[in-house]
Amino acid sequence: MAYKRELTSKQEEIYELIKSMHDSGLGYRRIAKILRDMNIKTARGSVFKNNNVFASHKEIRRMSGTY
């Protein structure tokens, strides 16, 4: 039995933003910089780094079944 966590609406918005930026061809480092410039924090309150963006994008793909 797999654990399925529920996302808040804010997390869903951030996931959609990351997905759309990645689909448009931006890399993880550039996406992280854009999120920092927009003053968007991670779920734990840290600034976004490229590894956070990668992990979020990986989670998006896993949840959508394209991973």
N, C-alpha and C positions, 0 to 999 in steps of 0.2 A: 504494500500500500504506500503510495507516494504522498508525501506531505505537500499540500497545495496552499500557498499563502495568499492572502488577499492583499491587493494593492490599494493604497489610498488614491484619491482622485489626483492629488498632486504628483504622486509617483507615476501614475499613468500618463499624465501630461509630459513629464520629463522623459519617460520611456519613448513616447511618440515623437518628441522633439529629437532625441538621440537617433531614433530609427530614421526619421526623415532626413536628418543631416548626413547620416552614414549612407543612406540610399542615394543622396545627391552627390556622393563622391568624396566627402570630407573624411579625413583620417581621425583616429582617436585623439591624437594630441591637439589637433585644431578644434575638435568638438569640445574637449576639456577646456581649452582657452576661452571659447565662446561662452560656455556655461559659467566659467569664473567671471568673465566680463559682465554677464547678466546677473551676477551675484546669486546664482543658484547653488545650493549646498547639497551634499549627499544626505542620505537618510539619517546618518549619524552626525550631521552638522559640520562635516569637513568640506574643504574645497575640492572640486573635481580635479582629478589627475587622469592621465590617459589610461591607467590600469582600472580606475573606477568606471570609466566610459566603456572599456572593453568588457568588464564584468557585467555591466548593465545591458549592453548589447547582446552578450551571450545569454543572459536571462530572458531577454525579449525573444530571441530565436528559440530558446527552449520552450517557452510558454506558448509560442505560436506553432510549434511543431515543425519548424524549418531547420532545426539544429541536428 
